[in-house]
């Protein structure tokens, strides 16, 4: 995002002082005055410094006054909260496990046992130990042979463990003023795990549970809701209503107890083996809990980044907690689910083929999320968001991201007289810059590749890189069923180059066919597809065709025996009609194929004293 930053050279101290001298010298009274050897020089220093600092401070303050230009996290968070958007805190990594207790042969065992909430488990990731725990009590019943399998209140035997350390903060409610805010001095809290209890006095064990305002459906003067917001110093503030805004506040003399998990965020993702921290005691004897991992730990994330807040806060404000436009779906989903990296939505009327009365939603999940977790998240979105907030009877259809790969071959001229490094070293640096460009600018829904931006990045890399060019191909991958004659349709998000009489538009990676290493390509100056061996001998004269205008490749009766790369897929590469801009449609995502991309330099000594 472009940021309005003033160039400090415009407020350079020496330039300001010189302008002051020039101004004073224009006055007849100071025409012959020696400004450098006089007491007036010190006064000019003070004026110049004052002007310099005031100018910078005014610019910084003006930038921080707007969401689009603010640089400080505290400013961006404040502007987002003014739009009704609460930036996401750190979120705990979580895992699904099965917990069993084997008491076969134990006499006088109970029919039912309870595993209390906040039972601890540990896992090791890169030689670092992380603590996970249950957040609710679990119940297990004897299956008749002494085996107990724990389940939650809904009967689910896939138990969720959350990473983090349980922490408790108590506040004593004093005289009720106009507005009371309770600060939780912990920047590592996962606000989604917060439990707020209000006790009538310090000695009682009975409490009233308060609910986060984000879950409110109807609010009146008796509602008991709370709100947690990020404070300017990175801590979190708990506040309640005043009987009007969002329900009643705790009364004077009561005790507010806040329980939450303090988490390390994304660092705990990837845990595979989980061990209980202690044994389960039955009749005074300890027994080991058996833990079977259903899915590795995932969904842990750090606090929402400032750029994410800057992008999503206006969308959430426009959505106003209802689903009308496609951007509304994106804003609300991203605000509520930390395991989703990006989202996109479009109306059924824009789908191909058209499907009226439905909204299509594409979700890109964090790496490591299992299919079961993806399904669970989609069900949660449907039941908790789209069913309640969408207008009329609009259905939700989920589609998976379609990864489209770009093959970028960069060529550049290299002048060794302008640097001390070698051509090979510069090729490595250029290629690293290309990878960094794709990682920074692509990989999300709607991210557009523009060749000019990539070339500008390469040209500005260092002085020895004189000029550059890049050849672009677009690649889709498909998984054929081996040794079966089937038809395949591969779609690209771009129009394709028309047949050429020199270079093929469509080519594929290699596979075995007729006991030979073969590939797919189109005939020169034709849309017809053929299978040839690596020497160019035709094995199948008519495998199908490609449609340049629709960006579609059709294969008929394709029977590969195996795939030579050892992968389960075949790469199908095409030359786009317009290599300068690649726009991903709908749920397509652009990525770089690092194996098919490289940088190649050519020595070009810039000299003009050559005789032709």
VENGI-V681026 format. One line per field, one symbol per residue. phi: phi as a letter, one per 40 degrees, with the letter a starting at -180 (. if undefined). psi: psi as a letter, one per 30 degrees, with the letter a starting at -180 (. if undefined). burial: # if it has 9 or more other C-alpha atoms within 8 Angstrom, else .. Layout:
phi: ???
psi: ???
burial: ???
//
This chain:
phi: .cbcbcccccbcdccccccccccccccdcbcbccccbaccccccdccccccccccccccccccccbccbcbccccccccccccgbbdcccbccbbbbbbbbcbcgccfcccbbbcccgccbbabbfgbcbbbacbacbbbbcchbgbbbcacccgcccccbbcibcbbbbbcccccbcabbbcbcacbccccccbbbbccacccbcabcbbcccccbbbbcbcbbbbbbccdcgcbbbabcbgbcagccdcdgcbcbbbabcbcgccccgcbbbbccacccbfgbcbcccbbccaccagcacddccccccccdccccccffabbbccccccccccbbccbcaaaaacccccbccacgbbcbbbbcccgcccccccccccccccbbcccbccfbccbbcbccbcbbbbbbcbacbbccbabccccccdcccccccccccccbbgbcgcbcbcccccccccccaccccaaaacbbbbbbbbcccgbcbbbbbbbcbcbccdbcbbccbabccacafgbcbabaccdgaccbbbbcccgccbbcaciabbcccgbbbbbgcbccabccgccbbcbbbcccbccbbbccfccbcbccccbbabbbbcaccbbbbcc
psi: kkkjkkkfffhkeeeeeeeeeeeeffkefgegkjffhlffeeeeeeeeeeeeeeeeeeeeeeeffkeffkekeeeeeeeeefggkjkkakkkkllklkkljjgkfklhkleklkjllgkklllkjhgkkkklllglkkkkkkgfggkkjklafggkfjkkkkklkklkkkkkjakjaekkkjkjijfgkjffgkkkkjkelfflfklkklkkffgkekkaffkjllkklklfgfakkklllgfedhallklkflkkkkklkklfbffgkgkekkkkfllkkkhgkkkkkkjkkeklkafkllkkleeeeeefeeeeeeehhljelefeeeeeefffjfgkelllkllfffljlkikglkkkkkjllkfkleeeeeeeeeeeeefdefefklaiklkkkklkjkkkkjjjkklkkjffglflleeeeeeeeeeeeeeeeeefaflkgkkkjeeeeeeeeegelffjelllkkklkklkljlkkgkjlkkjkklglllklklgekkeklllllkkhgljllkllkkglfkklkllffgkkekfjfalkjeefhkkkkkhkikelkffflflkkjkljlejffkjjkkcgkkklkjfegklkklkkjkjkghkk.
burial: ..........###..##..##..##....##...#.....#..##.###.##..##..#...#####.##..#########.#####.###############...........#.#########....#####..######...#######....##########......#..#.......#.#.####..#######......#.#####..#..###.##########.###########.#####..##############.#####.#.#..#.......###.#.############.#..##.######.#..###.##########..###########..#...#..#########..#....#...#.####.##..##...#.#.##.#.##############......#..###.##.###.###..##########..##.###....###.#.#.#######.......##..#.######.##...##########...########..#######....#...#######..######.#######....###########.####.########...#######.........
//
